[in-house]
């Protein structure tokens, strides 16, 4: 699952 960095305030990067 790839989420935009803007969607994660704790982890400001794209994770899969």
N, CA, C and O atoms as a Tripos MOL2 file, in Angstrom:
@<TRIPOS>MOLECULE
protein
   64    63    16     0     0
PROTEIN
NO_CHARGES

@<TRIPOS>ATOM
      1 N           0.8380   -1.2010    0.0000 N.3       1 UNK1
      2 CA          0.0000    0.0000    0.0000 C.3       1 UNK1
      3 C           0.8730    1.2520    0.0000 C.2       1 UNK1
      4 O           1.6800    1.4450    0.9090 O.2       1 UNK1
      5 N           0.7180    2.0850   -0.9940 N.am      2 UNK2
      6 CA          1.5040    3.3230   -1.0850 C.3       2 UNK2
      7 C           0.6160    4.5150   -0.7400 C.2       2 UNK2
      8 O          -0.3880    4.7710   -1.4060 O.2       2 UNK2
      9 N           0.9960    5.2300    0.2980 N.am      3 UNK3
     10 CA          0.2070    6.3960    0.7250 C.3       3 UNK3
     11 C           1.0210    7.6760    0.5460 C.2       3 UNK3
     12 O           2.2380    7.6720    0.7340 O.2       3 UNK3
     13 N           0.3530    8.7660    0.1830 N.am      4 UNK4
     14 CA          1.0050   10.0690    0.0290 C.3       4 UNK4
     15 C           1.5470   10.5600    1.3640 C.2       4 UNK4
     16 O           0.9610   10.2940    2.4140 O.2       4 UNK4
     17 N           2.6730   11.2810    1.3240 N.am      5 UNK5
     18 CA          3.2900   11.7570    2.5580 C.3       5 UNK5
     19 C           2.3920   12.7610    3.2850 C.2       5 UNK5
     20 O           2.5010   12.9430    4.4970 O.2       5 UNK5
     21 N           1.5030   13.4090    2.5260 N.am      6 UNK6
     22 CA          0.5940   14.3920    3.1180 C.3       6 UNK6
     23 C          -0.4910   13.7000    3.9550 C.2       6 UNK6
     24 O          -1.1520   14.3230    4.7860 O.2       6 UNK6
     25 N          -0.6490   12.4100    3.7110 N.am      7 UNK7
     26 CA         -1.6810   11.6580    4.4060 C.3       7 UNK7
     27 C          -1.1820   11.1450    5.7610 C.2       7 UNK7
     28 O          -1.9680   10.7080    6.6020 O.2       7 UNK7
     29 N           0.1520   11.2080    5.9560 N.am      8 UNK8
     30 CA          0.7090   10.7040    7.1960 C.3       8 UNK8
     31 C           1.5560   11.7620    7.9020 C.2       8 UNK8
     32 O           2.7040   11.9930    7.5220 O.2       8 UNK8
     33 N           0.9980   12.4010    8.9210 N.am      9 UNK9
     34 CA          1.6670   13.4680    9.6520 C.3       9 UNK9
     35 C           2.8290   12.9480   10.5070 C.2       9 UNK9
     36 O           3.7080   13.7180   10.8950 O.2       9 UNK9
     37 N           2.8310   11.6530   10.7980 N.am     10 UNK10
     38 CA          3.8760   11.0680   11.6250 C.3      10 UNK10
     39 C           5.0450   10.5670   10.7770 C.2      10 UNK10
     40 O           6.2000   10.6060   11.2020 O.2      10 UNK10
     41 N           4.7250   10.1010    9.5840 N.am     11 UNK11
     42 CA          5.7630    9.6000    8.6880 C.3      11 UNK11
     43 C           5.6650   10.3360    7.3500 C.2      11 UNK11
     44 O           4.9760    9.8830    6.4350 O.2      11 UNK11
     45 N           6.3590   11.4750    7.2410 N.am     12 UNK12
     46 CA          6.2620   12.3200    6.0440 C.3      12 UNK12
     47 C           7.0320   11.7500    4.8410 C.2      12 UNK12
     48 O           7.9330   12.3990    4.3110 O.2      12 UNK12
     49 N           6.6710   10.5480    4.4240 N.am     13 UNK13
     50 CA          7.2650    9.9730    3.2240 C.3      13 UNK13
     51 C           6.3380    8.8880    2.6890 C.2      13 UNK13
     52 O           5.4160    8.4540    3.3790 O.2      13 UNK13
     53 N           6.5830    8.4560    1.4670 N.am     14 UNK14
     54 CA          5.7420    7.4330    0.8520 C.3      14 UNK14
     55 C           6.1890    6.0450    1.3040 C.2      14 UNK14
     56 O           7.3350    5.6510    1.0860 O.2      14 UNK14
     57 N           5.2860    5.3170    1.9270 N.am     15 UNK15
     58 CA          5.6020    3.9810    2.3910 C.3      15 UNK15
     59 C           4.7000    2.9680    1.6880 C.2      15 UNK15
     60 O           3.5910    3.3010    1.2690 O.2      15 UNK15
     61 N           5.1820    1.7310    1.5630 N.am     16 UNK16
     62 CA          4.3920    0.7230    0.8710 C.3      16 UNK16
     63 C           3.8720   -0.3390    1.8470 C.2      16 UNK16
     64 O           3.1820   -1.2720    1.4350 O.2      16 UNK16
@<TRIPOS>BOND
     1     1     2 1
     2     2     3 1
     3     3     4 2
     4     3     5 am
     5     5     6 1
     6     6     7 1
     7     7     8 2
     8     7     9 am
     9     9    10 1
    10    10    11 1
    11    11    12 2
    12    11    13 am
    13    13    14 1
    14    14    15 1
    15    15    16 2
    16    15    17 am
    17    17    18 1
    18    18    19 1
    19    19    20 2
    20    19    21 am
    21    21    22 1
    22    22    23 1
    23    23    24 2
    24    23    25 am
    25    25    26 1
    26    26    27 1
    27    27    28 2
    28    27    29 am
    29    29    30 1
    30    30    31 1
    31    31    32 2
    32    31    33 am
    33    33    34 1
    34    34    35 1
    35    35    36 2
    36    35    37 am
    37    37    38 1
    38    38    39 1
    39    39    40 2
    40    39    41 am
    41    41    42 1
    42    42    43 1
    43    43    44 2
    44    43    45 am
    45    45    46 1
    46    46    47 1
    47    47    48 2
    48    47    49 am
    49    49    50 1
    50    50    51 1
    51    51    52 2
    52    51    53 am
    53    53    54 1
    54    54    55 1
    55    55    56 2
    56    55    57 am
    57    57    58 1
    58    58    59 1
    59    59    60 2
    60    59    61 am
    61    61    62 1
    62    62    63 1
    63    63    64 2
@<TRIPOS>SUBSTRUCTURE
     1 UNK1         2 RESIDUE 1 A UNK
     2 UNK2         6 RESIDUE 1 A UNK
     3 UNK3        10 RESIDUE 1 A UNK
     4 UNK4        14 RESIDUE 1 A UNK
     5 UNK5        18 RESIDUE 1 A UNK
     6 UNK6        22 RESIDUE 1 A UNK
     7 UNK7        26 RESIDUE 1 A UNK
     8 UNK8        30 RESIDUE 1 A UNK
     9 UNK9        34 RESIDUE 1 A UNK
    10 UNK10       38 RESIDUE 1 A UNK
    11 UNK11       42 RESIDUE 1 A UNK
    12 UNK12       46 RESIDUE 1 A UNK
    13 UNK13       50 RESIDUE 1 A UNK
    14 UNK14       54 RESIDUE 1 A UNK
    15 UNK15       58 RESIDUE 1 A UNK
    16 UNK16       62 RESIDUE 1 A UNK
